[in-house]
Amino acid sequence: MSAASERCLCCVKYLMFVFNLIFWLGGCGLFGVGVWLSFTQAEFSSLPLSFPSLSAANLLLVAGGITMVTGFLGCLGALKEQRCLLVMFFVILLLLVLTEVILVVIIYIFQDVLDSKAQSELKEGMNVYTSDEGLRKSWDNVQRMFKCCGVSEQTDWFDVLNGTLPSSCCSLETEPCFERWTEPCYKKARQWLLDNIPSVLVFGVCIGVVQILALAFSMLMYCQIRRAEKFVD
């Protein structure tokens, strides 16, 4: 193999290693945010996963875990200069990128349908408020934290509690309730998530750029190794 080819392969190798290291660190970041969100919202754990912040936490945990594994595989493939690892990395990363794009498109197109389904599941879960202690604590914590009442409106409780409201809907938690929260919980939880997600989105866009570059460098390195092997033969 010529000196120029060796230098080119070496350059691509270390560039790919650096990009995959950044990719792996990004996965650690996503996973960390997911863990933080899970612990922060632990008191809501008995609610259905359609609750906005809980769904986001699980999504970040899965995305972060997959990104970490893929990044590690890319780093290993770059250092070992093995075509099979590079191909495996390229395929997994390509599938990951396509999945991310499809998920973003689905969420954007069907956001109203998803919101409606999530609210329906939460309202259905309210029916066991009096019999399920865990769910009762979760709902009370949600309403106290967000200063809200019900899923889409406070009257959601009327069918569950025979025309009354839980004490957590009241700012002073007195019976009868004189001062009550009027804003719906789903709307407030969703807004809370949207207010806290811009930094995560910026981080996600950066990771997306790194993913595209990692795909390009992995294919370039694969071609360089294959060319070198042919030269040796």
N, C-alpha and C positions, 0 to 999 in steps of 0.2 A: 504494500500500500504506500502511496506517495506521501511525502511530508505534508503537503497541502491538505490531503484527505484526512490524515491523522489529526491535524489541527482543527479541521472543520468538525470532525466527529467529537473531539474533545470539547470544543466550544458548545456544540449542541447538547452534549451530555450534561455539562454543568449548568447550562441554561435551563434544561429540563428539570434537573435536580432542584434548582432554586425555585422555579415556578411551582413544582410539586410540593416543596417545603412550605411555600406560602399558602398553597391550596390546603395542605394538611393543617396548618395553623388556623386557617379560616374555618375549617371543619371543627377544630377545637373550640373556636369562638362561638360558632353556631350552637354546638352542643352545650357549651357553658351557659349561653343565654337561655336555652331550653330548660336546663337544670334550675337556673335561677327563677325562671317563670313558674316552673313546677312547684318549687318550694314556696314562692311568694303566694301562689294560689292554692296551696295545700288544703286550706280550710274550705275550698270549693270542691274537693275531690269526689264528693258523692253526687254531684250534678252530672248530667249527661255530657259526653265529650263534645257536644255541639255548642257548649258554652264557649264564647269566643276565645278567651285567654287560655283555657285548657286545651283547645284544639291547636292553637298556635304553639303552645309548649311542646305538645307531642310531635307536631310537624317539624319543629326546630331540632328536637332530639333525634328523630329519624334522619333528617337531612344532614345534620352534623356528624352522626355516626357513619353514614355512608361516605361522606366527604373525607373523613379521617382515614377510613380503610382504603379508599381509592387513592388518596394522596400518598399514603405509605407504599402502596403497590407501585405507583409511578416513580417514587424515589428509589425503590429497590430495583426496578427495571432499568432506570438510568445508570445506577452505579454498577450493576451486574452486566449491563449491555447484552441482555438476553431478549431475543426477538419475541419469544412466547409471552414473557411478562409484559412487554410493550404492547403486543396485540391485545392481551387481556385487559390491560389498563385502558387502551384506546376504546375498546368495545364497551367496557363498564362506564367509562366517562361519557361516551357518546349517548348511551342509554340514559344516563343520569341527566344530561343536558336536555335531551328530548322530553324526558319526564317532567323536568322543571318547566319547560316551555308549555307543554300540554296542560299542566296544573294551573299555571298562570292564566292561560286562555280560558280554561273551564271556569275558574273562579271569577274571572272578569265577565264572561258571558252569562253564567248562571248564578251570579251573586244574589239576585232577588229570590230565586228558587231556593238556594241554599239557606238564605236568611229565614225564609218562610218555614222550611223544614226544621231548622234549628229551633225556632220559636215554638213550633208544634210539639217537638220532643220535650222541650222544657215545660210546656204547659201540661203535657201528659204526665210528666214526672211529679208535678205538684200534687197529684191526686193521693200520693202516699206521704204527704207532708206530716200528717198526724201520727202515722204508724211507723215511719222510718226515721229513727233518731239522727242518723248520719245525714240524711238529706235535709232534715229540718235544721240542723246546725249549719249546713252549707248554705241554705237559702237565707237564714238569719244573718250569717256572716256577709253574704253578698249584699243584702239590703242595707246593712249597717255601713259597709265599706263604701258602696256607691251612692248611698242616700237615695234609694229608689224603692219602688214597690211594684211587684208583679213582673210578668214577662214583657207584655206589650202595653199593659195598663193595670192599674191597681185593682180593677174589678175582676181580674183573673182569679183572685182569691175567693170571690164570693161563693162560687159553686163548691169550692173545696172546704171552706170554713163557715158555711151557712150564712152568708151575707156579712161576715165580719172580716177583719184584717189581722194578720199576725202582729204581735207587739213590735217586731223589728221594722215594721213599716212606719212606726211612729218615732218622731225625733226625740221625744221624751220617754218613749216606751211605757206609756201609762194606759190604763183601761178605765173608762173609754178613751179612745185615741182622739186628742184634740188637734195636735199638729202632726200631719202625716206627709211622708214623701209622696210626690205626685209623678215624678218621672219614671218611665219604664226601665227595668234593669237591663234588658237586652240591649237597648239603645245606648245606655250609659256604659256598659261593659264594652260594647263594640267601639264606642268613641274613645274610651280609655286605651284600647288596643291600637286604634288608628293614631292616637296622639303619641304613642310610645314606639311606633314601628318605623318612622322615617330613617333613623340611624341603622336599623336592621336592613331596610331596603337598600340603602347606600352600600352597606357591607355586602349584601347579596349581589348587587350589580358588579362590585369589584371582584367578587368570587367568580361571577359569570365570565368576566373578561379573562381572569386567570385560567378558567376552564378551557376557553377557546384557544388560548395560547398554548396550554398544556397539550391539547389535542394536536395542534400544528407541530409542536416540537417532538411529540412522541412519534408521529408519522415520519417526520424528517429524520429522526434518529434511526427509526426502523429501516428507512431507505439507505441511510449511510452505512449501517451495519451490514445490510444485505450486499451492498456494493463492495464493501471491504472483504466480505467472505468470498465473493465471486473473484475478486482480484487475487486473493490468496490461492484459491483453487486453480 
